[in-house]
Amino acid sequence: MQRSRLAAPFVAAITVLGTAGALTATAQAQPETPSLSNNWYASAPYLMPQNNNPPDPVTVMNATGQKAFQLAFILAPDSGGCTPTWSGTTALPDDAAVAGAIGKIRGNGGDVSVSVGGYTGTKLGQTCGTVDATAAAYQQVVTKYQLKAIDFDLEEPEYENTAAIANELGAAKKLQADNPGLFVSVTMPGTSAGTGWFGTQLLDQAKSIGFTPANFSIMPFDGGFTGASAQVSALEAFHGLLQSHLGWDSATAYAHEGFSGMNGKSDAAEIFNVSDFQTVYDYATTHHLGRFTFWSVNRDRPCVGTTDNGVCSNVQQNDWDFTKFTTKFAGAAPPQTNPPTDPPGTCNATEWQKSQVYTGGSTVKHNGHKWTAKWWTQGEEPGATGAYGVWTDSGAC
């Protein structure tokens, strides 16, 4: 979850969620927090309610059946200090937009988790100085929004700061103890080895203080990943790290492991199609992983008139196709929609040629279907290698 997280704010952030007056009223009289199962918090996809042209959360809920969202991000103030802010700019007492979004979600029978940290900005673990001060800052967020779930998204540069990570994990442990039943997730970068050196140090630090969150999730993208097979391999490697560093048996490690993906085109130009999410979803449910989420709902729509990676996926899809996987992971059945196809009688792709070199995103037609390449390929016949092959079936052609 990287740079596209903090693309320039859109005016639509206010128009989508309502007028400023309505937001203030909502913030002052929020609906009672619903009682959702932990499966929903474990499936909550990330949503930026202030930036990246946020969609109406109720529209997404009604179209997908999803009930929970992971709101991003709580940071230290850009001006410095140990008070929680949204995106480093909006102090909690001044917040109207996020509170308004929460009110709409809860009013429609859903709930939220809040994510702290992320890829950019200064984190509270870096500025608060101690575990207790860091925990007190986060407790303000839990109390203000009546949270039942919180996510610690621990990335660069904080990820590489031993003292800051000690503050974050210590604060997470304290919040867990002081708020019985609070669902705490920890999210970290992923690599082909599961996670990197700093990730294994994070696991060791958690063990040393006796902290066990609901799950440790990795983000297998922006690291040279080529579709679902590379992501599944990384998740399996991370499973081994959970066993070796935390002393867990296989079943316990899977139950505390999570996937946090990126839908569509990543910041590093990797491509993750709907079919890739299906493959990882199948792995996650077969192995009983504890969490399945992605960055982000703001991007879960086809690109129309823009290729801005913060607001659309840059792959072929219907609105909210990726969110429906999180709904299924929570144990619900999302509403059905037809897969995107070209209009009848048309096909904007050329016939597949065995000798032709194709790169990620290339499209061809073959045996009456349109196919999209996930990565570089030559000679691999579309439809011949199944879900783990290079070609994604994009519908009749």
C-alpha positions as CSV (number, residue, x, y, z in Angstrom):
1,M,0.0,0.0,0.0
2,Q,2.1,2.8,-1.2
3,R,2.2,6.1,-2.9
4,S,-1.3,6.0,-4.5
5,R,-2.7,6.0,-1.0
6,L,-2.1,9.7,-0.7
7,A,-3.0,11.0,-4.1
8,A,-4.3,14.6,-4.2
9,P,-7.6,15.1,-2.3
10,F,-10.7,15.4,-4.4
11,V,-13.6,17.8,-3.9
12,A,-15.8,14.8,-4.4
13,A,-14.7,13.6,-0.9
14,I,-17.2,16.1,0.5
15,T,-19.8,15.9,-2.1
16,V,-20.0,12.1,-2.0
17,L,-20.4,12.0,1.8
18,G,-22.7,14.9,2.0
19,T,-22.6,18.6,2.9
20,A,-20.4,19.9,5.7
21,G,-23.4,20.6,7.8
22,A,-24.8,17.1,7.4
23,L,-21.4,15.7,8.3
24,T,-21.2,17.7,11.5
25,A,-24.6,16.6,12.5
26,T,-23.7,13.0,11.9
27,A,-20.5,13.3,13.9
28,Q,-22.5,14.6,16.9
29,A,-25.1,11.8,16.8
30,Q,-23.6,8.6,15.4
31,P,-25.7,5.5,15.3
32,E,-24.9,2.9,18.0
33,T,-22.0,0.7,16.9
34,P,-23.4,-2.5,15.4
35,S,-22.4,-5.9,16.8
36,L,-20.6,-7.7,13.9
37,S,-18.6,-10.9,14.0
38,N,-14.8,-10.8,13.9
39,N,-15.1,-12.3,10.4
40,W,-16.3,-8.9,9.1
41,Y,-13.4,-7.0,10.7
42,A,-11.0,-9.6,9.3
43,S,-12.5,-9.0,5.8
44,A,-12.7,-5.2,6.0
45,P,-11.2,-3.6,2.8
46,Y,-9.3,-0.3,3.0
47,L,-11.2,2.9,2.3
48,M,-9.8,6.5,2.3
49,P,-12.9,8.6,3.3
50,Q,-11.0,11.9,2.8
51,N,-8.9,11.3,-0.3
52,N,-8.7,9.5,-3.7
53,N,-12.3,10.4,-4.8
54,P,-14.0,8.2,-2.1
55,P,-17.1,6.3,-3.2
56,D,-20.3,6.5,-1.2
57,P,-19.8,3.6,1.3
58,V,-23.5,2.8,1.3
59,T,-23.5,2.3,-2.5
60,V,-20.6,-0.2,-2.1
61,M,-22.3,-1.9,0.8
62,N,-25.6,-2.4,-1.1
63,A,-23.8,-3.6,-4.3
64,T,-21.5,-6.1,-2.6
65,G,-23.0,-7.1,0.8
66,Q,-19.8,-5.9,2.5
67,K,-20.5,-4.6,6.1
68,A,-17.1,-3.4,7.4
69,F,-14.4,-1.1,6.1
70,Q,-10.8,-0.3,7.1
71,L,-10.6,3.5,7.3
72,A,-7.1,5.0,6.5
73,F,-5.0,6.5,8.0
74,I,-4.3,7.9,11.5
75,L,-0.9,9.6,11.7
76,A,1.0,12.0,13.8
77,P,0.5,15.7,12.9
78,D,2.5,17.0,10.0
79,S,3.5,19.8,12.3
80,G,4.8,17.3,14.9
81,G,3.5,16.0,18.2
82,C,1.8,13.0,19.8
83,T,-1.9,13.7,18.9
84,P,-3.8,11.5,16.4
85,T,-4.8,13.1,13.1
86,W,-6.3,11.9,9.9
87,S,-3.6,11.9,7.2
88,G,-1.4,14.2,9.4
89,T,-3.7,17.2,8.9
90,T,-7.1,16.8,10.6
91,A,-7.2,16.5,14.4
92,L,-9.9,14.3,15.8
93,P,-12.0,17.3,17.3
94,D,-12.0,18.9,13.8
95,D,-13.1,15.7,11.9
96,A,-16.4,15.8,10.1
97,A,-15.7,13.8,6.9
98,V,-14.6,10.6,8.5
99,A,-17.2,10.7,11.2
100,G,-19.8,11.3,8.5
101,A,-18.7,8.2,6.6
102,I,-18.8,6.2,9.8
103,G,-22.3,7.4,10.5
104,K,-23.4,6.3,7.0
105,I,-21.8,2.9,7.3
106,R,-23.2,2.2,10.8
107,G,-26.6,3.6,9.8
108,N,-26.7,1.0,7.0
109,G,-25.9,-1.9,9.4
110,G,-22.1,-1.9,9.0
111,D,-19.1,-0.9,11.0
112,V,-15.5,0.2,10.6
113,S,-12.0,-0.5,11.7
114,V,-9.4,2.3,11.7
115,S,-5.9,1.8,10.3
116,V,-3.0,3.6,11.8
117,G,0.3,4.1,10.0
118,G,0.6,3.4,6.3
119,Y,3.4,4.0,3.8
120,T,3.7,7.8,4.0
121,G,3.6,10.5,6.7
122,T,5.0,10.4,10.3
123,K,3.6,7.7,12.6
124,L,2.7,8.2,16.2
125,G,5.2,5.5,17.2
126,Q,7.9,7.8,15.9
127,T,6.8,10.9,17.8
128,C,5.1,9.8,21.0
129,G,8.3,8.6,22.7
130,T,6.9,5.8,24.9
131,V,4.5,2.9,24.8
132,D,2.1,4.5,27.2
133,A,2.0,7.8,25.3
134,T,1.5,6.0,22.0
135,A,-1.3,3.9,23.4
136,A,-2.9,7.0,24.9
137,A,-3.0,8.7,21.5
138,Y,-4.6,5.6,19.9
139,Q,-7.0,5.3,22.8
140,Q,-8.4,8.7,21.8
141,V,-9.3,7.2,18.4
142,V,-10.8,4.0,19.8
143,T,-12.9,6.1,22.2
144,K,-14.1,8.8,19.8
145,Y,-15.3,6.3,17.2
146,Q,-16.4,3.5,19.6
147,L,-14.1,1.2,17.7
148,K,-14.3,-2.6,18.0
149,A,-11.3,-3.1,15.6
150,I,-8.0,-1.4,14.8
151,D,-5.2,-2.1,12.3
152,F,-1.5,-1.3,12.8
153,D,-0.1,-0.9,9.3
154,L,3.6,-0.8,10.0
155,E,5.7,0.3,7.0
156,E,8.6,2.4,6.0
157,P,10.3,4.3,7.5
158,E,8.8,3.4,10.9
159,Y,9.1,-0.3,10.0
160,E,12.9,0.1,10.1
161,N,12.9,2.0,13.4
162,T,13.3,-0.4,16.4
163,A,12.1,2.1,19.0
164,A,9.1,3.2,17.0
165,I,8.0,-0.5,16.3
166,A,8.4,-1.2,20.0
167,N,6.1,1.7,20.8
168,E,3.6,0.6,18.2
169,L,3.5,-3.1,19.3
170,G,3.5,-2.1,23.0
171,A,0.6,0.2,22.3
172,A,-1.3,-2.4,20.4
173,K,-0.9,-4.8,23.3
174,K,-2.1,-2.2,25.8
175,L,-5.1,-1.3,23.7
176,Q,-6.0,-5.0,23.4
177,A,-5.9,-5.3,27.2
178,D,-7.7,-2.1,28.0
179,N,-10.5,-2.7,25.4
180,P,-11.7,-6.3,25.9
181,G,-12.8,-7.8,22.6
182,L,-10.9,-5.3,20.4
183,F,-9.9,-6.9,17.1
184,V,-6.3,-6.0,16.5
185,S,-4.6,-6.7,13.2
186,V,-0.9,-6.0,12.3
187,T,0.0,-5.4,8.6
188,M,3.5,-5.4,7.2
189,P,5.3,-5.5,3.8
190,G,5.5,-8.8,2.0
191,T,8.4,-10.3,0.1
192,S,9.0,-13.5,-1.8
193,A,10.4,-14.9,1.5
194,G,7.2,-14.0,3.3
195,T,8.5,-10.7,4.8
196,G,11.9,-9.1,5.0
197,W,14.5,-8.8,7.8
198,F,12.6,-6.0,9.5
199,G,9.4,-8.0,9.4
200,T,11.0,-10.9,11.2
201,Q,12.3,-8.5,13.8
202,L,8.8,-7.3,14.2
203,L,7.6,-10.8,14.9
204,D,10.4,-11.3,17.4
205,Q,9.5,-8.1,19.2
206,A,5.9,-9.2,19.4
207,K,6.9,-12.5,20.9
208,S,9.3,-10.9,23.4
209,I,6.5,-8.7,24.9
210,G,3.9,-11.5,24.8
211,F,1.7,-9.8,22.2
212,T,-0.6,-11.9,20.0
213,P,-2.9,-9.9,17.7
214,A,-5.8,-11.4,15.8
215,N,-3.5,-11.8,12.8
216,F,-0.2,-10.7,11.2
217,S,-0.9,-9.8,7.5
218,I,1.6,-9.3,4.7
219,M,1.2,-7.1,1.6
220,P,2.5,-9.2,-1.3
221,F,2.8,-6.5,-3.9
222,D,5.2,-3.7,-5.0
223,G,8.0,-6.3,-4.6
224,G,8.3,-7.9,-8.0
225,F,5.2,-10.1,-7.6
226,T,3.8,-11.6,-10.8
227,G,0.2,-12.5,-10.1
228,A,-1.4,-14.9,-7.7
229,S,1.1,-17.7,-7.9
230,A,3.8,-15.4,-6.5
231,Q,1.5,-14.1,-3.8
232,V,0.5,-17.6,-2.7
233,S,4.1,-18.6,-2.6
234,A,4.9,-15.6,-0.3
235,L,1.9,-16.4,2.0
236,E,3.2,-20.0,2.3
237,A,6.7,-18.7,3.1
238,F,5.2,-16.3,5.7
239,H,3.3,-19.2,7.3
240,G,6.7,-20.8,7.9
241,L,8.1,-17.6,9.5
242,L,5.1,-17.5,11.9
243,Q,5.9,-21.0,12.9
244,S,9.7,-20.5,13.3
245,H,9.6,-17.1,15.0
246,L,6.5,-17.4,17.1
247,G,6.7,-21.1,17.9
248,W,3.2,-21.9,16.5
249,D,2.1,-25.1,15.0
250,S,0.8,-25.1,11.4
251,A,-2.9,-24.6,12.1
252,T,-2.2,-21.8,14.6
253,A,0.0,-20.0,12.2
254,Y,-2.5,-20.2,9.4
255,A,-5.3,-19.0,11.7
256,H,-3.2,-15.9,12.6
257,E,-2.0,-15.2,9.1
258,G,-3.6,-12.6,6.7
259,F,-3.5,-11.4,3.1
260,S,-3.6,-7.7,2.3
261,G,-3.5,-7.4,-1.5
262,M,-3.6,-4.6,-4.0
263,N,-6.3,-4.7,-6.6
264,G,-5.5,-4.0,-10.3
265,K,-2.2,-2.2,-11.2
266,S,0.1,-1.8,-8.3
267,D,2.5,1.2,-7.7
268,A,5.3,-1.0,-9.2
269,A,3.1,-1.8,-12.3
270,E,2.4,-5.4,-11.2
271,I,-1.0,-6.5,-12.4
272,F,-3.5,-8.3,-10.1
273,N,-6.7,-9.2,-11.9
274,V,-10.0,-10.5,-10.5
275,S,-8.8,-14.0,-11.4
276,D,-5.7,-13.5,-9.2
277,F,-7.9,-12.5,-6.3
278,Q,-9.9,-15.7,-6.9
279,T,-6.8,-17.8,-6.7
280,V,-5.5,-16.2,-3.5
281,Y,-9.0,-16.3,-2.0
282,D,-9.2,-20.0,-2.7
283,Y,-5.8,-20.5,-0.9
284,A,-6.9,-18.3,2.0
285,T,-10.1,-20.2,2.6
286,T,-8.6,-23.6,2.0
287,H,-5.9,-23.0,4.6
288,H,-8.2,-21.1,7.0
289,L,-6.3,-17.8,7.0
290,G,-7.4,-15.3,9.6
291,R,-7.7,-12.2,7.3
292,F,-8.4,-11.3,3.7
293,T,-8.4,-7.7,2.7
294,F,-7.0,-5.3,0.0
295,W,-6.0,-1.8,-0.9
296,S,-8.4,-0.2,-1.7
297,V,-12.1,0.3,-2.3
298,N,-11.3,3.7,-3.8
299,R,-9.6,1.8,-6.6
300,D,-12.2,-0.9,-7.0
301,R,-13.7,0.4,-10.2
302,P,-12.7,0.5,-13.9
303,C,-10.9,3.5,-15.2
304,V,-13.1,6.0,-17.1
305,G,-11.5,9.2,-18.3
306,T,-8.5,8.7,-16.1
307,T,-5.7,6.2,-15.3
308,D,-5.1,7.6,-11.8
309,N,-4.0,4.6,-9.8
310,G,-5.5,6.1,-6.7
311,V,-9.1,6.1,-7.9
312,C,-9.4,3.2,-10.3
313,S,-7.8,-0.2,-10.9
314,N,-6.5,0.0,-14.5
315,V,-7.7,-3.6,-15.1
316,Q,-10.9,-5.0,-16.6
317,Q,-13.6,-5.2,-14.0
318,N,-17.1,-4.2,-12.9
319,D,-17.5,-1.7,-10.0
320,W,-16.6,-3.4,-6.7
321,D,-15.6,-6.8,-8.1
322,F,-12.7,-7.0,-5.7
323,T,-14.7,-6.0,-2.6
324,K,-17.0,-9.0,-3.2
325,F,-14.2,-11.3,-2.3
326,T,-14.0,-9.8,1.1
327,T,-17.7,-10.2,1.5
328,K,-17.4,-13.9,0.7
329,F,-14.5,-14.2,3.1
330,A,-16.7,-12.9,5.9
331,G,-19.2,-15.7,5.1
332,A,-21.8,-13.8,3.2
333,A,-23.0,-14.2,-0.4
334,P,-22.5,-11.0,-2.5
335,P,-25.1,-9.9,-5.1
336,Q,-24.3,-11.3,-8.5
337,T,-23.3,-9.3,-11.6
338,N,-22.2,-10.4,-15.0
339,P,-18.5,-10.3,-15.8
340,P,-17.4,-7.5,-18.1
341,T,-17.3,-8.4,-21.8
342,D,-17.1,-6.5,-25.1
343,P,-20.4,-5.5,-26.7
344,P,-21.9,-8.4,-28.9
345,G,-20.3,-8.6,-32.2
346,T,-17.2,-6.6,-31.3
347,C,-13.8,-7.5,-29.9
348,N,-11.0,-5.0,-29.5
349,A,-8.2,-7.6,-29.6
350,T,-6.1,-9.4,-32.2
351,E,-5.9,-13.2,-32.6
352,W,-3.3,-14.9,-30.4
353,Q,-0.1,-15.9,-32.2
354,K,2.2,-18.5,-30.7
355,S,5.4,-16.8,-31.8
356,Q,4.4,-13.3,-30.6
357,V,5.8,-11.9,-27.4
358,Y,3.1,-10.4,-25.0
359,T,3.6,-8.3,-21.9
360,G,1.4,-7.7,-18.8
361,G,-1.9,-6.1,-19.9
362,S,-1.7,-7.3,-23.5
363,T,-5.1,-8.6,-24.8
364,V,-5.7,-11.3,-27.5
365,K,-8.7,-13.3,-28.7
366,H,-8.6,-17.1,-28.9
367,N,-11.2,-19.8,-29.1
368,G,-14.1,-17.3,-28.9
369,H,-12.8,-15.5,-25.8
370,K,-10.7,-12.4,-25.0
371,W,-7.6,-13.0,-22.8
372,T,-5.5,-10.6,-20.8
373,A,-1.8,-11.3,-20.0
374,K,-0.7,-11.1,-16.4
375,W,3.0,-10.9,-17.3
376,W,5.5,-11.4,-20.1
377,T,4.8,-14.5,-22.1
378,Q,5.5,-16.3,-25.4
379,G,4.0,-19.5,-26.7
380,E,1.7,-20.2,-23.7
381,E,-1.8,-20.9,-25.2
382,P,-4.7,-18.9,-23.6
383,G,-6.9,-21.3,-21.7
384,A,-4.5,-24.2,-21.6
385,T,-2.8,-23.6,-18.2
386,G,-5.8,-22.7,-15.9
387,A,-5.9,-20.2,-13.1
388,Y,-2.2,-20.4,-12.5
389,G,-1.3,-19.5,-16.1
390,V,-0.4,-16.2,-17.6
391,W,-3.7,-15.6,-19.3
392,T,-6.9,-14.3,-17.6
393,D,-10.2,-15.1,-19.3
394,S,-11.9,-11.7,-19.9
395,G,-15.1,-13.0,-21.4
396,A,-16.7,-14.0,-24.7
397,C,-15.2,-12.4,-27.8
